[in-house]
Amino acid sequence: MASSLAARVKRVFAWLKDNLWIPALLSRLAMAGEFIPSGWSNLHSLPKMTAYFESLHIPAPGFNALASGMTELVAGALLLVGLGTRFAAASLIAVMAVAIFTAKIHEGNVTSIDTFLYLAEPGYVVILVWLVFNGGGRVSVDARLAK
């Protein structure tokens, strides 16, 4: 009985390992669904974003507002198709780090570890870090190019 259960567990774990492309695909799609619309919106409201960046005392606010919006849009699109997944995810980690350490802290949203972990951005960072380590998975342009 115990050996039968152990054998089943091993088969399930082997199946999970063989199908890591599923969470890679879902992670890419989820992050693309977050960053493409955000980047598009930011690029279409650059004066507003620039003013916001100025209020946060971010250097070169106009340039950085444009760079942030372009990074979100382009890296999000790359994640959508799985092209340059590791590079796209890494660039979005940088955008999220700046967002956390400027906007979120500045707005007073972070008062403790609990309120920090309640933010969406740390969750995005965790998913993006996993994509940096794992890559785009079997169902990606990266995988097709690797063949």
N, C-alpha and C positions, 0 to 999 in steps of 0.2 A: 504494500500500500504506500509506504513512505517513498520507496524508490520510484513508484509510478508517478507520484506527485512531483518528485524532484525532476523526473524526466520531462513532465509537462511544463514545469517552470522553466527548465533549460530551453525547451522548444519555443516557448513564448518569448524568453529573453533573446534568443537567437533571431526570432522573427522581428522583434523590435529593433535590434541592431542592424539587421538587413534593410530595414525600412526607415532609416533616419532621414530619408528624403522627404517624408511626410511632414515632420515638424519643421524641417528647413523650408519647405514650400509654404507652409502655413505662417511661419515667422516672417518670411519675405513678403508675403501678401499683406499681412497685418501691418508691417512697418511701411510698406508702400502705400497702403490705405491711409496711414496717418500722415506721412510726409509729403506725398504728392499734393493733396489738397492744401496743406499748410503752406508749402512753398509757393504754390500758385496764388494763394490768397495774399501772402506776404509780398510777392512781386507785383501784385495788382494794387497794393496800398503802400508803396514805398515811402511816400511822404509821412504817412502815419507811423510806419515802422522806424523810419529815421528819427522822428521826434521821440518815439519811445526809447530808442537806443540812446539818444541824447540825454533823456531823463535818467537813464541808468549809468551815465558817464562812461559809456563804451567809446573807446577811441575811434575816430573816423566813422561816425555813425552811419553816414550815407553809404559808404563803401561796405561796411559790415552788414548793414541791412540787406543790401543787394547780394552780398556773398552768402549770407545765411539763407535767404530765400532761394537762391540758385542751387545751393548745396542741397537743401531739402527737396527741391523739385527734381533735380538731375539724379541725385543719389537714390531718391525714392523710385524714380523710373528705372534705374539700374537694378534695384532690388526686385522690382516687379518682374523683370525678365530674367534675373539671375545673371547679370553680366557685371564682372568686376565686383562681385558680392562682398568680398572681404574689404576692398578699398572703399566701397560705398558705405558699408556699415561703419568702418573706422571714421570716415568723415562725419557721419551722423552722430557718432559718439562725441566727437569734438563739439558739434553744435549743441548737443544736449548738455554737455558739461558747462558750456558757457551759459546756456539758459538756466541751469540749476544755480550756478554760482553768481549770476547777476540778477536775472528777473525774479526767480522764485524766492531767493533769500531777500532781495530788495523789497518785494511785495509783502514780506512778513508772513509768508506761507509756511516757513520752516522755523519752528520754535523748539523742536525736539526731534529725536530720532523717529518717533512715531509719526509726526507730521511730515517728515522727510520721506519716509517709506510709503506714505499715503499718496504722494505725488505720482503722476503717471510717468514722468521722465525717468526716474530710477528704474522702473520696469522696462522702459524702452531700452535703456542702456544695457540691462541684463540680456535682453533678446538680441541686441546688436552685438554684444560681446560674443554671444554664442555663435552668431553668424560669422564673425571674424575667425573664430576657431574652427567652425565646421565647414564654412563655405556655403555655396548655394544649393548643394545637393544634386541628386541625379536628374531632377527635372529643372534644369537651368541652362542658360546659354553657356555658362562656364563649363558645365559638364560636357556639352556638345563640342565646345572648342578643345577641350582636353583630349578628346578622342581623335 
